Amino acid sequence: MRIAYDVTPLSHPRTGVGNYILGALTGMLEAGGGHEVVAFGPVSIHGRQLLNAALDGLPAQRCTITVPFAHATRRAWGAVGWPPAERFLGGFDVLHFSDWMRPPQRAGLRATMIHDLGPLHFPERLHPRTVRMHTVNAREAQRCDLVFVNSEFTAADAVEQLRIPRDRIRVAYPGVGRAFSPDGARFETAEPYVFTTATDDWRKNLETLRSASSLLRADLRLLAPADVGHIDDERLAELYRGAAAFCYPSRFEGFGIPIVEAMACGVPCVVSTH
């Protein structure tokens, strides 16, 4: 079987979605099964460097195209519906695309991934472009032969919100990267800290956590990504291991990969119920 797998989100600095996509690709390649996996997608010049770094060492075929104004090009390609993906990839049995684009195709099984439906639940709280993109992609998922989700919660949400039949949905839980374990270096600071991966994005709810942190004892500080700078997996694992606790106050998530990463590193977790 020849599987075309969209890797365009790897052309940006990786967060939970990018890590999920890379992990799924790595898992498919390690599982083998005699399938031919092709990593594909139109990306920018700068994005191609990040993409190549993410795919380094993986035995997947590559069909990545450098284009100007990559975001606009991807959206226009899906809107126009031409040329079909076969023009660049040749024939394939399965086309799996991310929520970054909806490439047209002539034949083969059509599959996509829904990480969460937050933009449909809270359109007034998110950037209009984000809402438009996710709304269009949600409609496209309704026309797919197969839809992957990262949790039973997201599966139920897709059935309720999008009316996708449950038998067309498959739950594929996220894995935990090899860097995340209790063993290894710890992030060193002069005082103990509570670590969070929350950002200023409304859904991540950092402002509430900062307000609550004033109730902590005086020698326990709150440490967020903005306080640390660039964080790769190794540094992230060090931050988890060194923390007195990990806090995840998100208002809405499909899964919440940082929670299992932190648990894998052996740190106590305080999380919201969303």
Beta strands, then each sheet from edge to edge (+ up, - down):
strand 1: 2-6
strand 2: 36-43
strand 3: 61-66
strand 4: 94-97
strand 5: 109-114
strand 6: 146-149
strand 7: 169-171
strand 8: 193-195
strand 9: 221-223
strand 10: 245-248
strand 11: 269-271
sheet 1: 3+ 2+ 1+ 4+ 5+ 6+ 7+
sheet 2: 9+ 8+ 10+ 11+
end
